[in-house]
Amino acid sequence: MSCDTCSNRDNCPIRSFHETLTCEDRLVGIGMRCWLAGIDSGDIGCWQTGWQRYASELGEARAKSAFTELGCWARKLHANTARKIEYESIDCPEFCRDECMAVAMIAACQHDMCPALKICTETLLGIEDADDVLDGAMNFARNLENSGIMLGRNTAEQLGALAAG
């Protein structure tokens, strides 16, 4: 599935931000992409791809917990949005606007950046009341932190500012 959420793909400032994402940021983006693609398609191969990436990066013991929390958050994202969340194909090296906003949500949770978290969540979901999604995001963010994975503070700051306009 191609991500067309940006009205101008080539000049979208949020989309172009994907080049500055850290390895940790990318792990979250790819994991979310795999979970959502699996939910949408029912293809277990999507989840297997995500699992393999997490197990490779974190080791199987830490990956099990992180990938489970990621799945809980992804299901909450899928169920609590005013529109379909877009994502790139599983093997795409780029990240679309929605994927970047999702990564920024987790980074904002880890760095206790409430204004950025609120803006990124509203931009991604198209709704203001997203407590269930925020709980899932916070649980996933803490799990990653406990596994030694910290996303970039810069990710939340800059994407939150871009989303705010």
C-alpha positions in Angstrom: 0.0 0.0 0.0 1.4 3.4 -0.9 1.1 6.3 1.5 -0.6 9.3 -0.1 -1.6 11.2 3.0 0.6 14.1 2.0 -1.0 16.4 -0.6 2.5 17.0 -2.0 4.6 13.9 -1.4 7.8 15.3 -2.8 7.8 18.5 -0.8 6.1 17.4 2.4 8.2 18.6 5.3 7.0 15.7 7.5 7.7 13.0 4.9 11.2 14.4 4.3 11.9 14.1 8.0 12.2 10.3 7.6 15.9 10.8 6.5 16.8 12.0 10.0 15.2 9.2 12.0 17.5 7.2 14.2 17.8 3.4 14.1 15.5 3.2 17.2 12.9 5.5 15.5 13.0 3.3 12.4 12.5 0.2 14.5 9.2 1.6 15.9 8.1 2.8 12.4 8.8 -0.6 10.8 7.1 -2.4 13.6 4.0 -0.3 13.4 3.9 -0.7 9.7 4.2 -4.5 10.0 1.4 -4.7 12.6 -1.0 -2.5 10.7 -0.3 -4.3 7.4 -1.0 -7.6 9.1 -4.2 -6.3 10.7 -5.4 -4.9 7.4 -4.5 -7.9 5.2 -4.6 -10.8 7.7 -1.3 -11.9 6.2 0.8 -13.5 9.0 3.9 -12.7 6.9 3.6 -9.1 7.8 3.8 -9.9 11.5 6.6 -12.4 10.9 8.7 -9.7 9.2 8.2 -7.3 12.1 9.0 -10.0 14.7 12.2 -11.0 12.9 13.3 -7.3 12.9 12.6 -6.9 16.6 14.2 -10.2 17.5 17.2 -9.3 15.5 17.6 -5.9 17.2 16.6 -6.8 20.7 17.1 -10.5 21.1 14.2 -12.8 21.4 13.5 -12.3 25.2 13.3 -8.5 25.0 11.6 -8.6 21.6 8.7 -10.7 22.9 7.5 -8.1 25.3 8.2 -5.1 23.1 6.5 -6.7 20.1 3.5 -7.6 22.2 3.1 -4.1 23.5 3.6 -2.8 20.0 0.8 -5.0 18.8 -1.5 -3.7 21.5 -0.8 -0.1 20.5 -1.2 -0.9 16.8 -4.6 -2.5 17.4 -5.7 0.6 19.4 -4.5 2.9 16.6 -6.4 0.8 14.1 -9.6 0.8 16.2 -9.6 4.5 17.3 -9.0 6.6 14.3 -11.3 8.9 12.3 -9.6 7.8 9.1 -7.4 5.0 7.8 -3.8 5.2 9.0 -1.5 5.1 6.0 1.8 3.3 5.7 4.3 2.3 3.1 4.9 -1.2 1.9 6.7 -3.6 4.2 10.0 -3.4 2.3 10.0 0.4 1.6 13.0 2.2 3.1 11.0 5.5 3.4 8.4 6.5 6.0 5.3 8.4 5.2 3.7 11.2 7.2 1.5 8.9 9.3 4.4 6.6 10.1 6.5 9.6 11.2 3.7 10.9 13.4 3.4 7.5 15.1 7.1 7.4 15.8 6.9 10.9 17.2 4.1 9.8 19.5 6.3 7.2 21.0 9.3 9.5 21.2 7.1 12.1 22.9 5.9 9.5 25.5 9.5 8.6 26.3 10.6 12.2 26.8 7.4 13.3 28.6 6.6 15.9 25.9 2.9 16.4 26.4 2.3 19.2 23.8 4.1 17.3 21.1 2.3 14.1 22.0 -1.1 15.8 21.8 -0.3 17.4 18.4 1.1 14.2 16.9 -1.8 12.1 18.2 -4.4 14.5 16.9 -2.6 14.7 13.5 -2.3 10.9 13.2 -5.8 9.9 14.4 -7.9 12.9 13.4 -9.6 12.9 16.9 -9.0 14.7 20.1 -10.2 12.0 22.6 -7.6 9.2 22.3 -7.0 8.1 25.8 -7.0 4.4 24.9 -4.4 5.0 22.1 -2.3 7.1 24.4 -2.4 4.4 27.1 -1.2 1.9 24.5 1.5 4.3 23.3 2.7 5.0 26.8 2.9 1.2 27.6 4.9 0.5 24.5 7.2 3.5 25.0 8.0 2.4 28.6 8.5 -1.2 27.4 11.0 0.0 24.8 12.7 2.2 27.5 13.0 -0.8 29.8 14.6 -2.7 26.9 17.2 0.0 26.5 15.6 1.5 23.4 15.2 5.3 23.5 13.8 7.3 20.6 15.2 10.7 19.6 13.9 13.7 21.5 14.5 15.6 18.3 12.0 13.4 16.6 9.2 14.4 18.9 10.2 18.1 18.9 10.6 18.6 15.2 7.7 16.5 14.0 5.4 18.0 16.7 6.4 21.5 15.5 5.8 20.5 11.8 2.4 19.0 12.6 1.4 22.2 14.5 2.1 24.1 11.3 
